Amino acid sequence: MTETAERWTPTHGEPYRPVPYRPARTPADESLARAAELRARMGLRRTVRQFAPDPVPLDVVRDAIACAATAPSGAHQQPWTFVLVQDPEIRRAIREAAEHEERVSYDGRLGEEWLEALRPLGTDEIKPHLTDAPALIVVFQQRYWLGDDGTKHKHYYVDESVGIAVGMLLTALHLSGMAALVHTPSPMRFLREVLDRPENEKAFAVIPVGHPAPDCQVPDLVRKSLDQVLVEI
Ligand SMILES: Cc1cc2nc3c(=O)[nH]c(=O)nc-3n(C[C@H](O)[C@H](O)[C@H](O)COP(=O)(O)O)c2cc1C
């Protein structure tokens, strides 16, 4: 499979066209070494909420987005759009709208149980990362695609596909040395308006990207151990 230089068109209704796939097999000892290294490196990933304003190499971010766009997707419909925002005015507009929604959420919309779940994270309605981080990746789900005649065609497994792509994005950013945060102000309708996105797109998350501030702190969280998350049969 290659990246297309021109506009990608849906493969909807096209015939099956198999091509050979023969990747070189990785020897077991090398697989083990790579897996152990990856596990250790991924274990160091943390969600960062306090960013340094320093710029980041945008090609790193673009490459991470390109990695995310290799994700598997339901019926290979690739139902995602990544909007990379650097413009300080737009970031300010996003922050203003997000803080408005978050204020309503923290003032009661979330409910006591949700607020209890958030307490250990130390979050509140103030979201400086939206203006401090040098770049924001706003991820949109494409709920459907429009045919040339304007017909709406459903996308399948959109939540799952975009979730997997975002997981790959976070992995790529972390392994490239970038810090990130998945921010989901709710509701997120304002993002489509602020970023002038089409009607078939629904915001999925805002992902600030950058370097941690020198005085960055993160909550002291414990991850489940492998035996708590793995069932072998
Ligand atoms: C779907 C999703 C939504 C999230 N939304 C928010 C959010 O709105 N604000 C926030 O500060 N963190 C958010 N987070 C980050 C989580 O709080 C964080 O991943 C979790 O506390 C574990 O911390 P770690 O990423 O450092 O391991 C979100 C994470 C996910 C996966």
The ligand as a MOL file (V3000), in Angstrom:
LIG
                    3D

  0  0  0     0  0            999 V3000
M  V30 BEGIN CTAB
M  V30 COUNTS 31 33 0 0 0
M  V30 BEGIN ATOM
M  V30 1 C -10.2080 9.5090 25.7370 0
M  V30 2 C -9.3880 10.3250 26.7050 0
M  V30 3 C -9.8480 11.5520 27.1250 0
M  V30 4 C -9.0900 12.3260 27.9850 0
M  V30 5 N -9.5390 13.5850 28.3090 0
M  V30 6 C -8.7620 14.3580 29.0850 0
M  V30 7 C -9.1580 15.7060 29.3240 0
M  V30 8 O -10.1700 16.1820 28.8250 0
M  V30 9 N -8.3570 16.4660 30.1220 0
M  V30 10 C -7.1930 15.9780 30.6780 0
M  V30 11 O -6.5160 16.7280 31.3730 0
M  V30 12 N -6.7940 14.7130 30.4300 0
M  V30 13 C -7.5310 13.8980 29.6380 0
M  V30 14 N -7.1050 12.6380 29.3360 0
M  V30 15 C -5.8130 12.1520 29.8700 0
M  V30 16 C -6.0080 11.1430 30.9940 0
M  V30 17 O -6.4600 11.7960 32.1530 0
M  V30 18 C -4.6660 10.4230 31.2520 0
M  V30 19 O -4.3490 9.6770 30.1150 0
M  V30 20 C -4.7470 9.4950 32.4570 0
M  V30 21 O -4.9420 10.2450 33.6210 0
M  V30 22 C -3.4960 8.6220 32.6170 0
M  V30 23 O -2.3450 9.4150 32.7080 0
M  V30 24 P -1.0890 9.1580 31.7570 0
M  V30 25 O -1.5530 9.4470 30.3510 0
M  V30 26 O -0.0290 10.1070 32.2440 0
M  V30 27 O -0.7000 7.7210 31.8830 0
M  V30 28 C -7.8460 11.8500 28.4680 0
M  V30 29 C -7.3820 10.6090 28.0350 0
M  V30 30 C -8.1380 9.8600 27.1520 0
M  V30 31 C -7.5890 8.5400 26.6520 0
M  V30 END ATOM
M  V30 BEGIN BOND
M  V30 1 1 1 2
M  V30 2 1 2 3
M  V30 3 2 2 30
M  V30 4 2 3 4
M  V30 5 1 4 5
M  V30 6 1 4 28
M  V30 7 2 5 6
M  V30 8 1 6 7
M  V30 9 1 6 13
M  V30 10 2 7 8
M  V30 11 1 7 9
M  V30 12 1 9 10
M  V30 13 2 10 11
M  V30 14 1 10 12
M  V30 15 2 12 13
M  V30 16 1 13 14
M  V30 17 1 14 15
M  V30 18 1 14 28
M  V30 19 1 15 16
M  V30 20 1 16 17
M  V30 21 1 16 18
M  V30 22 1 18 19
M  V30 23 1 18 20
M  V30 24 1 20 21
M  V30 25 1 20 22
M  V30 26 1 22 23
M  V30 27 1 23 24
M  V30 28 2 24 25
M  V30 29 1 24 26
M  V30 30 1 24 27
M  V30 31 2 28 29
M  V30 32 1 29 30
M  V30 33 1 30 31
M  V30 END BOND
M  V30 END CTAB
M  END
